[in-house]
Amino acid sequence: MVSGAKRSDRWLDELALSASRNAVPFYEALGWERVREATHEASDGVVLPVMVMRRSFEGARTGRRR
């Protein structure tokens, strides 16, 4: 789940998400960074451990517009 984003001009600079523990290596392989451990409460009340992660897109702009 993407939980936050920063936007500058018309470009997205950063995204944040909460990843389940088993998904952390997947996101790290795609360039995401660990921020902190947290918990997420599911709709049925079950509390799950998650890792808050972020990915910066600064410097990745190519000048192309969509």
N, C-alpha and C positions, 0 to 999 in steps of 0.2 A: 504494500500500500504506500503510495507516495503521500507524504504528510506535509510537505512544504516545498516551496520553490521561490527562488529569487529571480527577478526579471529586470533587465537593464535595457532600455530602449525597446526594441522589438525582439530581443534575444533572451533566451533562458540561460542564466549563468550557473545555477546550482539546483539540484534536486536532492531531497532527503526521503528516506523510506525506513520502515521497520521490517527487518528480515527475520524469519525464523532461524534458529541456530543452524539447521542443516542447509540453509540457503546461503549462508555467509560466504563460503568458498566460491560459489557461483558468481555472486555479485563482485567479490574481490577480483576475480578473473576478468571481469568487464570494466575494471577501473574504479569501483566504488571503494570508499574508505570507511573503516569503523569509526564511530563517534563515541558511543557509550552503550552500555547494557541497559535495558529497560524491560518493562512488562506490558503486555497487551491483554485487556480483558475481553474475552469473546462474548457474544450475545447470550450464551447460556451461563455466564458467570465464571467460566474456567479462565484462570490467569496463566498466560503463556509467556515464557522468557523470549525476548527478541533482542536484536542488535539494531540500534539506530545507525544508519549508514548514509553517506552523502557522496555525491558525484559532482565535481565542478566541471563546467563546460567553458570556462574562461580560456581564451587562447585557442579555442577550437573553431572559432568562426571562420568561415571561408569566404564571406562576402556574397554568397549566393542567397537569393531571396526566393521563397516559395510562395 
